[in-house]
């Protein structure tokens, strides 16, 4: 509808009493200050929006560009159906003694506001100031802050040096992955022990998560305890949590004693150990770790068992000891053929058939 613009007096199609030119001048597509500021940690590269964020970028240039774009987005007010293009001009990176980095940014807006018939384009030149600070996480890390201790042990024995090396690598890889969603999942202090490994961690959730992953991979059980260490400014009690994970005393192929019978360990899962009796029946048994720790006993590791060769399967299974060349007979339906290698246990003046050398399943 045509009329007189109340601002300039022009006769034209009006929008809210204004001609198109005056409307554009008084109603920009976007609103943003000429200068915006964002806090950036000079140690880890995280940046603060409502909470501290870990950058998704890999290179320093990608990280700075990501920070700048979020700084623009968080301070930008878009008025209508508008497409935005943000063009940062990064000529330097944070470093040295600089406590601030200034990045010029061009913002291009294309679109139209309600009531407008034609699209328009606007440009804005602003500055994004990256203020270098130390984030709470890094401040706590530098002060050796920790909320939890993760203890890794083995049931009824010490961890071997090989196990310590393997598990330590596993723990560090799991914590690195968790850092993407839990910024406090850092190692404040690593304390190797004679019996196992201790990690002081910045996050209780990280300790629990990694303990669960160890249990999923190796089996075993997890226990947890808490110690009162003080109160906060609001009078709430503060605790440090100890999360202890114990991996099994034995592995697949080892021989254990359970309920006065010898068994070969056939499988290990997160919650149970599965075994087979060393008799004709080869009965399968599944035992939870809380019971297994108390009621099972390691008799022989697989590598310490004697080796023998199958020389006949009819009418009985006959094997020859690879060292003594003695011949032993067994009543069993074990699926083997002549020439196969098997493991045997010599115990209590008896010979027990354990299983094939490729591990009895």
QUIJOBEL-V250173 format. One record per pair of residues at least 24 apart in sequence whose C-alpha atoms are under 10 Angstrom apart, sorted by the first residue. I is the first residue (numbers start at 1). GAP is how many residues later the second one is. D is the distance in whole Angstrom. If there is no record, write none. Layout:
# QUIJOBEL-V250173
i:I gap:GAP d:D
i:I gap:GAP d:D
This chain:
# QUIJOBEL-V250173
i:14 gap:101 d:9
i:14 gap:102 d:10
i:15 gap:99 d:9
i:15 gap:100 d:6
i:15 gap:101 d:7
i:16 gap:99 d:8
i:20 gap:95 d:10
i:20 gap:96 d:8
i:20 gap:97 d:9
i:20 gap:98 d:10
i:23 gap:90 d:10
i:23 gap:93 d:9
i:24 gap:88 d:10
i:24 gap:89 d:9
i:24 gap:92 d:9
i:24 gap:96 d:9
i:24 gap:98 d:10
i:27 gap:52 d:8
i:27 gap:86 d:8
i:28 gap:50 d:9
i:28 gap:51 d:8
i:28 gap:52 d:10
i:28 gap:81 d:10
i:28 gap:84 d:9
i:28 gap:85 d:9
i:28 gap:92 d:10
i:28 gap:93 d:10
i:28 gap:94 d:8
i:29 gap:48 d:9
i:29 gap:49 d:6
i:29 gap:50 d:5
i:29 gap:51 d:7
i:29 gap:52 d:9
i:29 gap:53 d:7
i:29 gap:54 d:10
i:29 gap:55 d:10
i:29 gap:79 d:10
i:29 gap:80 d:7
i:29 gap:81 d:8
i:29 gap:82 d:7
i:29 gap:83 d:7
i:29 gap:84 d:7
i:29 gap:91 d:9
i:29 gap:92 d:8
i:29 gap:93 d:7
i:29 gap:94 d:10
i:30 gap:46 d:7
i:30 gap:47 d:6
i:30 gap:48 d:5
i:30 gap:49 d:6
i:30 gap:50 d:8
i:30 gap:52 d:8
i:30 gap:54 d:9
i:30 gap:77 d:9
i:30 gap:78 d:9
i:30 gap:79 d:7
i:30 gap:80 d:10
i:30 gap:92 d:8
i:30 gap:93 d:9
i:30 gap:94 d:9
i:31 gap:44 d:8
i:31 gap:45 d:6
i:31 gap:46 d:5
i:31 gap:47 d:7
i:31 gap:48 d:8
i:31 gap:93 d:9
i:32 gap:40 d:8
i:32 gap:41 d:9
i:32 gap:42 d:10
i:32 gap:43 d:6
i:32 gap:44 d:5
i:32 gap:45 d:6
i:32 gap:46 d:9
i:32 gap:75 d:10
i:32 gap:92 d:9
i:32 gap:93 d:10
i:32 gap:94 d:8
i:33 gap:39 d:9
i:33 gap:42 d:8
i:33 gap:43 d:8
i:33 gap:44 d:10
i:33 gap:91 d:10
i:33 gap:92 d:10
i:33 gap:93 d:7
i:33 gap:94 d:9
i:33 gap:95 d:10
i:34 gap:71 d:10
i:34 gap:90 d:8
i:34 gap:91 d:7
i:34 gap:92 d:5
i:34 gap:93 d:6
i:34 gap:94 d:9
i:35 gap:37 d:10
i:35 gap:40 d:10
i:35 gap:67 d:10
i:35 gap:68 d:10
i:35 gap:69 d:9
i:35 gap:70 d:10
i:35 gap:90 d:9
i:35 gap:91 d:6
i:35 gap:92 d:5
i:35 gap:93 d:6
i:35 gap:94 d:7
i:36 gap:32 d:10
i:36 gap:35 d:7
i:36 gap:36 d:7
i:36 gap:38 d:9
i:36 gap:39 d:7
i:36 gap:40 d:10
i:36 gap:66 d:10
i:36 gap:90 d:8
i:36 gap:91 d:6
i:36 gap:92 d:5
i:36 gap:93 d:6
i:36 gap:94 d:9
i:37 gap:31 d:9
i:37 gap:34 d:7
i:37 gap:35 d:9
i:37 gap:38 d:9
i:37 gap:63 d:10
i:37 gap:64 d:10
i:37 gap:65 d:9
i:37 gap:90 d:8
i:37 gap:91 d:6
i:37 gap:92 d:5
i:37 gap:93 d:6
i:37 gap:94 d:7
i:38 gap:29 d:8
i:38 gap:30 d:8
i:38 gap:32 d:9
i:38 gap:33 d:6
i:38 gap:34 d:10
i:38 gap:36 d:10
i:38 gap:62 d:10
i:38 gap:90 d:8
i:38 gap:91 d:6
i:38 gap:92 d:5
i:38 gap:93 d:6
i:38 gap:94 d:9
i:39 gap:28 d:9
i:39 gap:32 d:9
i:39 gap:61 d:9
i:39 gap:90 d:8
i:39 gap:91 d:6
i:39 gap:92 d:5
i:39 gap:93 d:6
i:39 gap:94 d:6
i:39 gap:95 d:9
i:39 gap:96 d:9
i:40 gap:24 d:9
i:40 gap:27 d:8
i:40 gap:54 d:10
i:40 gap:59 d:10
i:40 gap:60 d:9
i:40 gap:61 d:10
i:40 gap:89 d:10
i:40 gap:90 d:6
i:40 gap:91 d:6
i:40 gap:92 d:5
i:40 gap:93 d:6
i:40 gap:94 d:8
i:40 gap:95 d:8
i:41 gap:89 d:10
i:41 gap:90 d:8
i:41 gap:91 d:6
i:41 gap:92 d:5
i:41 gap:93 d:5
i:41 gap:94 d:5
i:41 gap:95 d:9
i:41 gap:96 d:9
i:41 gap:97 d:8
i:41 gap:98 d:10
i:42 gap:52 d:8
i:42 gap:53 d:8
i:42 gap:56 d:10
i:42 gap:57 d:9
i:42 gap:58 d:10
i:42 gap:89 d:9
i:42 gap:90 d:5
i:42 gap:91 d:6
i:42 gap:92 d:6
i:42 gap:93 d:8
i:42 gap:96 d:9
i:43 gap:89 d:9
i:43 gap:90 d:8
i:43 gap:91 d:7
i:43 gap:92 d:8
i:43 gap:94 d:10
i:43 gap:95 d:7
i:43 gap:96 d:9
i:44 gap:90 d:9
i:44 gap:91 d:8
i:44 gap:93 d:9
i:44 gap:94 d:7
i:45 gap:49 d:10
i:45 gap:87 d:9
i:45 gap:88 d:10
i:45 gap:89 d:9
i:45 gap:90 d:9
i:46 gap:87 d:10
i:46 gap:88 d:9
i:46 gap:89 d:8
i:46 gap:91 d:10
i:46 gap:92 d:10
i:46 gap:137 d:10
i:47 gap:24 d:9
i:47 gap:83 d:9
i:47 gap:84 d:10
i:47 gap:85 d:9
i:47 gap:86 d:9
i:47 gap:87 d:10
i:47 gap:88 d:8
i:48 gap:87 d:8
i:49 gap:25 d:8
i:50 gap:24 d:10
i:52 gap:83 d:8
i:52 gap:84 d:9
i:52 gap:85 d:9
i:52 gap:131 d:9
i:53 gap:127 d:9
i:53 gap:128 d:9
i:53 gap:130 d:8
i:54 gap:125 d:9
i:54 gap:126 d:7
i:54 gap:127 d:8
i:54 gap:128 d:9
i:54 gap:129 d:8
i:55 gap:125 d:9
i:56 gap:124 d:9
i:60 gap:33 d:7
i:60 gap:34 d:9
i:61 gap:29 d:8
i:61 gap:30 d:10
i:61 gap:31 d:9
i:61 gap:32 d:7
i:63 gap:30 d:10
i:64 gap:24 d:9
i:64 gap:26 d:8
i:64 gap:28 d:10
i:64 gap:29 d:8
i:64 gap:30 d:9
i:64 gap:37 d:10
i:64 gap:39 d:9
i:64 gap:66 d:9
i:65 gap:24 d:9
i:65 gap:25 d:8
i:65 gap:38 d:9
i:67 gap:61 d:9
i:67 gap:63 d:8
i:68 gap:34 d:10
i:68 gap:35 d:8
i:68 gap:36 d:9
i:68 gap:37 d:8
i:68 gap:59 d:9
i:68 gap:60 d:6
i:68 gap:61 d:9
i:68 gap:62 d:8
i:69 gap:36 d:9
i:69 gap:59 d:9
i:71 gap:57 d:7
i:71 gap:58 d:9
i:71 gap:59 d:9
i:72 gap:33 d:9
i:72 gap:35 d:9
i:72 gap:54 d:9
i:72 gap:55 d:9
i:72 gap:56 d:8
i:76 gap:31 d:10
i:78 gap:31 d:9
i:78 gap:35 d:10
i:79 gap:32 d:10
i:79 gap:33 d:9
i:79 gap:34 d:7
i:79 gap:35 d:9
i:80 gap:31 d:7
i:80 gap:32 d:6
i:80 gap:33 d:5
i:80 gap:34 d:7
i:81 gap:28 d:10
i:81 gap:29 d:9
i:81 gap:30 d:6
i:81 gap:31 d:6
i:81 gap:32 d:6
i:81 gap:33 d:8
i:81 gap:38 d:10
i:82 gap:26 d:10
i:82 gap:27 d:6
i:82 gap:28 d:5
i:82 gap:29 d:4
i:82 gap:30 d:6
i:82 gap:31 d:8
i:82 gap:37 d:9
i:82 gap:38 d:9
i:82 gap:39 d:9
i:83 gap:25 d:8
i:83 gap:26 d:6
i:83 gap:27 d:5
i:83 gap:28 d:6
i:83 gap:29 d:10
i:83 gap:38 d:9
i:84 gap:24 d:6
i:84 gap:25 d:5
i:84 gap:26 d:7
i:84 gap:27 d:9
i:84 gap:37 d:10
i:84 gap:38 d:10
i:84 gap:39 d:10
i:85 gap:24 d:7
i:85 gap:25 d:9
i:85 gap:38 d:10
i:86 gap:38 d:10
i:87 gap:38 d:10
i:88 gap:37 d:10
i:88 gap:38 d:10
i:88 gap:39 d:9
i:88 gap:40 d:9
i:89 gap:38 d:10
i:94 gap:36 d:9
i:94 gap:37 d:10
i:94 gap:38 d:8
i:95 gap:37 d:9
i:98 gap:33 d:9
i:98 gap:34 d:8
i:99 gap:31 d:8
i:99 gap:32 d:6
i:99 gap:33 d:5
i:99 gap:34 d:8
i:100 gap:29 d:7
i:100 gap:30 d:5
i:100 gap:31 d:5
i:100 gap:32 d:6
i:100 gap:33 d:9
i:101 gap:26 d:10
i:101 gap:27 d:8
i:101 gap:28 d:6
i:101 gap:29 d:5
i:101 gap:30 d:7
i:101 gap:31 d:8
i:102 gap:25 d:6
i:102 gap:26 d:6
i:102 gap:27 d:5
i:102 gap:28 d:6
i:102 gap:29 d:9
i:103 gap:24 d:6
i:103 gap:25 d:5
i:103 gap:26 d:6
i:103 gap:27 d:8
i:104 gap:24 d:6
i:104 gap:25 d:9
i:136 gap:47 d:10
i:136 gap:48 d:10
i:137 gap:46 d:7
i:137 gap:47 d:6
i:137 gap:48 d:10
i:137 gap:49 d:9
i:137 gap:65 d:9
i:138 gap:45 d:9
i:138 gap:46 d:9
i:138 gap:48 d:10
i:140 gap:44 d:9
i:140 gap:48 d:9
i:140 gap:62 d:8
i:141 gap:43 d:9
i:141 gap:45 d:8
i:141 gap:46 d:8
i:141 gap:47 d:6
i:141 gap:48 d:10
i:141 gap:60 d:10
i:141 gap:61 d:8
i:142 gap:46 d:8
i:143 gap:45 d:9
i:144 gap:43 d:9
i:144 gap:44 d:5
i:144 gap:45 d:7
i:144 gap:56 d:9
i:144 gap:57 d:9
i:144 gap:58 d:9
i:145 gap:39 d:10
i:145 gap:41 d:10
i:145 gap:42 d:9
i:145 gap:43 d:6
i:145 gap:44 d:9
i:145 gap:55 d:9
i:145 gap:56 d:8
i:145 gap:57 d:6
i:145 gap:58 d:10
i:146 gap:38 d:9
i:146 gap:39 d:10
i:146 gap:40 d:9
i:146 gap:41 d:8
i:146 gap:42 d:6
i:146 gap:43 d:8
i:146 gap:53 d:10
i:146 gap:54 d:6
i:146 gap:55 d:5
i:146 gap:56 d:4
i:146 gap:57 d:7
i:146 gap:58 d:9
i:146 gap:94 d:8
i:146 gap:95 d:10
i:147 gap:37 d:9
i:147 gap:38 d:10
i:147 gap:41 d:9
i:147 gap:53 d:8
i:147 gap:54 d:6
i:147 gap:55 d:5
i:147 gap:56 d:5
i:147 gap:57 d:6
i:147 gap:58 d:9
i:147 gap:59 d:10
i:147 gap:60 d:9
i:147 gap:91 d:9
i:147 gap:92 d:8
i:147 gap:93 d:5
i:147 gap:94 d:7
i:147 gap:95 d:9
i:148 gap:39 d:10
i:148 gap:40 d:10
i:148 gap:51 d:8
i:148 gap:52 d:6
i:148 gap:53 d:5
i:148 gap:54 d:7
i:148 gap:55 d:6
i:148 gap:56 d:5
i:148 gap:57 d:9
i:148 gap:58 d:9
i:148 gap:59 d:6
i:148 gap:60 d:9
i:148 gap:77 d:10
i:148 gap:78 d:9
i:148 gap:79 d:10
i:148 gap:91 d:9
i:148 gap:92 d:5
i:148 gap:93 d:5
i:148 gap:94 d:6
i:148 gap:95 d:7
i:149 gap:38 d:10
i:149 gap:39 d:10
i:149 gap:40 d:9
i:149 gap:41 d:10
i:149 gap:42 d:10
i:149 gap:49 d:7
i:149 gap:50 d:5
i:149 gap:51 d:4
i:149 gap:52 d:6
i:149 gap:53 d:9
i:149 gap:54 d:9
i:149 gap:55 d:8
i:149 gap:57 d:10
i:149 gap:58 d:7
i:149 gap:59 d:10
i:149 gap:75 d:10
i:149 gap:76 d:10
i:149 gap:77 d:10
i:149 gap:91 d:8
i:149 gap:92 d:6
i:149 gap:93 d:5
i:149 gap:94 d:6
i:149 gap:95 d:8
i:150 gap:37 d:10
i:150 gap:40 d:10
i:150 gap:47 d:8
i:150 gap:48 d:6
i:150 gap:49 d:5
i:150 gap:50 d:6
i:150 gap:51 d:7
i:150 gap:54 d:9
i:150 gap:56 d:9
i:150 gap:57 d:5
i:150 gap:58 d:8
i:150 gap:60 d:8
i:150 gap:61 d:7
i:150 gap:74 d:10
i:150 gap:91 d:9
i:150 gap:92 d:6
i:150 gap:93 d:5
i:150 gap:94 d:6
i:150 gap:95 d:8
i:151 gap:40 d:10
i:151 gap:41 d:10
i:151 gap:42 d:10
i:151 gap:45 d:7
i:151 gap:46 d:6
i:151 gap:47 d:5
i:151 gap:48 d:7
i:151 gap:49 d:9
i:151 gap:56 d:9
i:151 gap:60 d:8
i:151 gap:71 d:10
i:151 gap:72 d:10
i:151 gap:73 d:10
i:151 gap:91 d:7
i:151 gap:92 d:6
i:151 gap:93 d:5
i:151 gap:94 d:6
i:151 gap:95 d:8
i:152 gap:40 d:10
i:152 gap:41 d:10
i:152 gap:43 d:9
i:152 gap:44 d:6
i:152 gap:45 d:5
i:152 gap:46 d:6
i:152 gap:47 d:9
i:152 gap:59 d:8
i:152 gap:62 d:9
i:152 gap:70 d:10
i:152 gap:91 d:9
i:152 gap:92 d:6
i:152 gap:93 d:5
i:152 gap:94 d:6
i:152 gap:95 d:8
i:153 gap:40 d:10
i:153 gap:42 d:7
i:153 gap:43 d:5
i:153 gap:44 d:7
i:153 gap:45 d:9
i:153 gap:67 d:10
i:153 gap:91 d:7
i:153 gap:92 d:6
i:153 gap:93 d:5
i:153 gap:94 d:6
i:153 gap:95 d:9
i:153 gap:96 d:10
i:154 gap:41 d:8
i:154 gap:42 d:8
i:154 gap:66 d:8
i:154 gap:67 d:10
i:154 gap:91 d:8
i:154 gap:92 d:5
i:154 gap:93 d:5
i:154 gap:94 d:6
i:154 gap:95 d:6
i:154 gap:96 d:9
i:154 gap:139 d:10
i:155 gap:65 d:8
i:155 gap:66 d:9
i:155 gap:90 d:9
i:155 gap:91 d:6
i:155 gap:92 d:6
i:155 gap:93 d:5
i:155 gap:94 d:5
i:155 gap:95 d:9
i:155 gap:134 d:10
i:155 gap:137 d:10
i:155 gap:138 d:6
i:155 gap:139 d:9
i:156 gap:90 d:9
i:156 gap:91 d:10
i:156 gap:92 d:9
i:156 gap:93 d:6
i:156 gap:94 d:10
i:156 gap:137 d:8
i:156 gap:138 d:9
i:156 gap:141 d:9
i:156 gap:142 d:9
i:157 gap:38 d:8
i:157 gap:39 d:10
i:157 gap:91 d:9
i:157 gap:92 d:7
i:157 gap:93 d:10
i:158 gap:35 d:10
i:158 gap:36 d:7
i:158 gap:37 d:4
i:158 gap:38 d:6
i:158 gap:91 d:9
i:159 gap:34 d:10
i:159 gap:35 d:8
i:159 gap:36 d:6
i:159 gap:37 d:5
i:159 gap:38 d:9
i:159 gap:87 d:10
i:159 gap:88 d:9
i:159 gap:90 d:9
i:160 gap:34 d:10
i:160 gap:35 d:9
i:160 gap:36 d:8
i:161 gap:33 d:10
i:161 gap:35 d:9
i:163 gap:33 d:9
i:164 gap:28 d:9
i:164 gap:29 d:10
i:164 gap:31 d:10
i:164 gap:32 d:7
i:164 gap:33 d:7
i:165 gap:32 d:10
i:167 gap:29 d:10
i:167 gap:30 d:9
i:167 gap:47 d:8
i:167 gap:51 d:10
i:168 gap:24 d:10
i:168 gap:29 d:8
i:168 gap:30 d:10
i:168 gap:31 d:10
i:170 gap:40 d:9
i:170 gap:43 d:9
i:170 gap:44 d:8
i:170 gap:47 d:10
i:171 gap:28 d:9
i:171 gap:36 d:10
i:171 gap:39 d:7
i:171 gap:40 d:9
i:171 gap:42 d:9
i:171 gap:43 d:8
i:172 gap:38 d:9
i:173 gap:37 d:10
i:174 gap:32 d:9
i:174 gap:35 d:9
i:174 gap:36 d:6
i:174 gap:37 d:10
i:174 gap:39 d:8
i:174 gap:40 d:9
i:175 gap:26 d:9
i:175 gap:31 d:7
i:175 gap:32 d:9
i:175 gap:34 d:9
i:175 gap:35 d:7
i:178 gap:27 d:10
i:178 gap:28 d:7
i:178 gap:31 d:9
i:178 gap:32 d:9
i:179 gap:27 d:9
i:182 gap:24 d:8
i:185 gap:24 d:10
i:185 gap:25 d:10
i:196 gap:50 d:10
i:198 gap:44 d:10
i:198 gap:45 d:10
i:198 gap:46 d:9
i:199 gap:43 d:10
i:199 gap:44 d:10
i:200 gap:41 d:10
i:200 gap:42 d:9
i:201 gap:40 d:10
i:203 gap:37 d:10
i:203 gap:38 d:10
i:204 gap:36 d:8
i:204 gap:37 d:7
i:204 gap:38 d:9
i:204 gap:39 d:8
i:207 gap:34 d:9
i:207 gap:35 d:8
i:207 gap:36 d:6
i:207 gap:37 d:9
i:207 gap:38 d:10
i:208 gap:33 d:10
i:208 gap:34 d:9
i:208 gap:35 d:7
i:208 gap:36 d:9
i:208 gap:37 d:9
i:209 gap:34 d:10
i:210 gap:33 d:10
i:210 gap:35 d:9
i:211 gap:32 d:7
i:211 gap:33 d:7
i:211 gap:34 d:6
i:211 gap:35 d:9
i:212 gap:31 d:10
i:212 gap:33 d:8
i:212 gap:58 d:9
i:213 gap:32 d:10
i:213 gap:57 d:9
i:214 gap:31 d:8
i:214 gap:32 d:9
i:214 gap:33 d:8
i:214 gap:56 d:9
i:215 gap:30 d:7
i:215 gap:31 d:8
i:215 gap:32 d:7
i:215 gap:33 d:9
i:215 gap:54 d:8
i:215 gap:55 d:6
i:215 gap:56 d:8
i:216 gap:52 d:10
i:216 gap:53 d:7
i:216 gap:54 d:5
i:216 gap:55 d:8
i:217 gap:30 d:9
i:217 gap:51 d:9
i:217 gap:52 d:8
i:217 gap:53 d:7
i:218 gap:28 d:9
i:218 gap:29 d:6
i:218 gap:30 d:7
i:218 gap:33 d:9
i:218 gap:50 d:7
i:218 gap:51 d:7
i:218 gap:52 d:7
i:219 gap:26 d:9
i:219 gap:27 d:8
i:219 gap:28 d:6
i:219 gap:29 d:6
i:219 gap:32 d:10
i:219 gap:48 d:10
i:219 gap:49 d:6
i:219 gap:50 d:5
i:219 gap:51 d:4
i:219 gap:52 d:6
i:219 gap:53 d:7
i:219 gap:54 d:8
i:219 gap:70 d:8
i:220 gap:25 d:7
i:220 gap:26 d:5
i:220 gap:27 d:4
i:220 gap:28 d:5
i:220 gap:29 d:9
i:220 gap:48 d:9
i:220 gap:49 d:8
i:220 gap:50 d:7
i:220 gap:51 d:7
i:220 gap:52 d:8
i:220 gap:53 d:9
i:220 gap:68 d:9
i:220 gap:69 d:6
i:220 gap:70 d:8
i:220 gap:72 d:9
i:220 gap:73 d:9
i:221 gap:24 d:6
i:221 gap:25 d:5
i:221 gap:26 d:7
i:221 gap:27 d:8
i:221 gap:49 d:8
i:221 gap:50 d:8
i:221 gap:51 d:9
i:221 gap:67 d:9
i:221 gap:68 d:6
i:221 gap:69 d:7
i:221 gap:72 d:9
i:222 gap:24 d:6
i:222 gap:25 d:9
i:222 gap:67 d:10
i:222 gap:68 d:10
i:246 gap:43 d:10
i:246 gap:47 d:10
i:247 gap:42 d:9
i:247 gap:46 d:10
i:248 gap:25 d:9
i:248 gap:41 d:8
i:248 gap:44 d:9
i:248 gap:45 d:8
i:249 gap:43 d:10
i:249 gap:44 d:8
i:249 gap:47 d:9
i:249 gap:48 d:9
i:249 gap:49 d:7
i:250 gap:47 d:9
i:250 gap:48 d:7
i:250 gap:49 d:10
i:250 gap:50 d:9
i:250 gap:51 d:7
i:250 gap:52 d:9
i:251 gap:47 d:10
i:251 gap:50 d:8
i:251 gap:51 d:8
i:252 gap:49 d:9
i:252 gap:50 d:8
i:252 gap:107 d:8
i:252 gap:108 d:9
i:252 gap:109 d:9
i:253 gap:47 d:9
i:253 gap:48 d:7
i:253 gap:49 d:5
i:253 gap:50 d:9
i:253 gap:52 d:10
i:253 gap:90 d:9
i:253 gap:101 d:8
i:253 gap:102 d:8
i:253 gap:103 d:10
i:253 gap:104 d:9
i:253 gap:105 d:9
i:253 gap:106 d:6
i:253 gap:107 d:7
i:253 gap:108 d:9
i:254 gap:44 d:8
i:254 gap:45 d:8
i:254 gap:46 d:6
i:254 gap:47 d:5
i:254 gap:48 d:5
i:254 gap:49 d:8
i:254 gap:50 d:9
i:254 gap:51 d:9
i:254 gap:100 d:9
i:254 gap:105 d:10
i:255 gap:42 d:9
i:255 gap:43 d:6
i:255 gap:44 d:5
i:255 gap:45 d:5
i:255 gap:46 d:6
i:255 gap:47 d:7
i:255 gap:49 d:10
i:255 gap:50 d:9
i:255 gap:90 d:8
i:255 gap:99 d:8
i:256 gap:40 d:6
i:256 gap:41 d:5
i:256 gap:42 d:4
i:256 gap:43 d:5
i:256 gap:44 d:7
i:256 gap:45 d:9
i:257 gap:38 d:8
i:257 gap:39 d:5
i:257 gap:40 d:5
i:257 gap:41 d:6
i:257 gap:42 d:6
i:257 gap:43 d:10
i:258 gap:27 d:10
i:258 gap:29 d:10
i:258 gap:34 d:8
i:258 gap:36 d:10
i:258 gap:37 d:6
i:258 gap:38 d:5
i:258 gap:39 d:7
i:258 gap:40 d:9
i:259 gap:36 d:7
i:259 gap:37 d:8
i:259 gap:38 d:10
i:260 gap:35 d:10
i:260 gap:36 d:9
i:260 gap:37 d:10
i:261 gap:35 d:10
i:262 gap:34 d:10
i:262 gap:35 d:9
i:262 gap:36 d:10
i:262 gap:37 d:8
i:262 gap:83 d:10
i:262 gap:85 d:10
i:262 gap:90 d:9
i:262 gap:92 d:9
i:263 gap:33 d:10
i:263 gap:35 d:10
i:263 gap:36 d:9
i:263 gap:89 d:10
i:263 gap:91 d:8
i:264 gap:35 d:10
i:264 gap:36 d:9
i:264 gap:37 d:10
i:264 gap:38 d:9
i:264 gap:89 d:10
i:264 gap:90 d:6
i:264 gap:91 d:8
i:264 gap:95 d:10
i:264 gap:96 d:8
i:264 gap:97 d:9
i:265 gap:37 d:10
i:265 gap:89 d:10
i:265 gap:94 d:9
i:265 gap:95 d:8
i:265 gap:96 d:9
i:266 gap:89 d:10
i:266 gap:93 d:8
i:266 gap:94 d:6
i:266 gap:95 d:5
i:267 gap:93 d:9
i:267 gap:94 d:7
i:274 gap:87 d:10
i:275 gap:85 d:10
i:275 gap:86 d:9
i:276 gap:78 d:9
i:276 gap:79 d:10
i:276 gap:84 d:9
i:276 gap:85 d:9
i:277 gap:75 d:10
i:277 gap:76 d:10
i:277 gap:77 d:9
i:278 gap:66 d:10
i:278 gap:67 d:9
i:278 gap:73 d:10
i:278 gap:74 d:6
i:278 gap:75 d:6
i:278 gap:76 d:6
i:278 gap:77 d:9
i:279 gap:51 d:9
i:279 gap:52 d:8
i:279 gap:53 d:8
i:279 gap:73 d:7
i:279 gap:74 d:8
i:279 gap:75 d:9
i:280 gap:50 d:8
i:280 gap:51 d:6
i:280 gap:52 d:5
i:280 gap:53 d:8
i:280 gap:54 d:9
i:280 gap:73 d:9
i:281 gap:50 d:9
i:281 gap:51 d:8
i:281 gap:52 d:9
i:282 gap:50 d:8
i:282 gap:51 d:9
i:282 gap:52 d:9
i:282 gap:72 d:10
i:299 gap:46 d:9
i:299 gap:48 d:9
i:300 gap:45 d:8
i:300 gap:46 d:10
i:300 gap:47 d:10
i:302 gap:41 d:8
i:302 gap:42 d:10
i:302 gap:43 d:10
i:302 gap:52 d:9
i:302 gap:55 d:9
i:302 gap:57 d:9
i:303 gap:40 d:9
i:304 gap:39 d:10
i:304 gap:40 d:10
i:304 gap:41 d:9
i:305 gap:37 d:10
i:305 gap:38 d:6
i:305 gap:39 d:6
i:305 gap:40 d:6
i:305 gap:41 d:8
i:305 gap:49 d:9
i:306 gap:36 d:9
i:306 gap:37 d:6
i:306 gap:38 d:5
i:306 gap:39 d:6
i:306 gap:40 d:8
i:306 gap:48 d:10
i:307 gap:34 d:7
i:307 gap:35 d:6
i:307 gap:36 d:5
i:307 gap:37 d:6
i:307 gap:38 d:9
i:307 gap:47 d:10
i:307 gap:49 d:10
i:307 gap:50 d:8
i:308 gap:31 d:10
i:308 gap:32 d:8
i:308 gap:33 d:6
i:308 gap:34 d:5
i:308 gap:35 d:6
i:308 gap:36 d:7
i:308 gap:45 d:10
i:308 gap:48 d:10
i:308 gap:49 d:9
i:309 gap:28 d:10
i:309 gap:29 d:8
i:309 gap:30 d:6
i:309 gap:31 d:6
i:309 gap:32 d:5
i:309 gap:33 d:6
i:309 gap:34 d:9
i:309 gap:47 d:10
i:309 gap:48 d:10
i:310 gap:26 d:8
i:310 gap:27 d:7
i:310 gap:28 d:5
i:310 gap:29 d:5
i:310 gap:30 d:5
i:310 gap:31 d:6
i:310 gap:32 d:7
i:310 gap:46 d:10
i:311 gap:26 d:8
i:311 gap:27 d:5
i:311 gap:28 d:6
i:311 gap:29 d:8
i:311 gap:30 d:10
i:312 gap:24 d:9
i:312 gap:25 d:7
i:312 gap:26 d:6
i:312 gap:27 d:9
i:312 gap:28 d:10
i:313 gap:24 d:7
i:313 gap:25 d:7
i:319 gap:25 d:10
i:319 gap:34 d:10
i:328 gap:24 d:10
i:328 gap:25 d:9
i:329 gap:24 d:9
i:334 gap:26 d:9
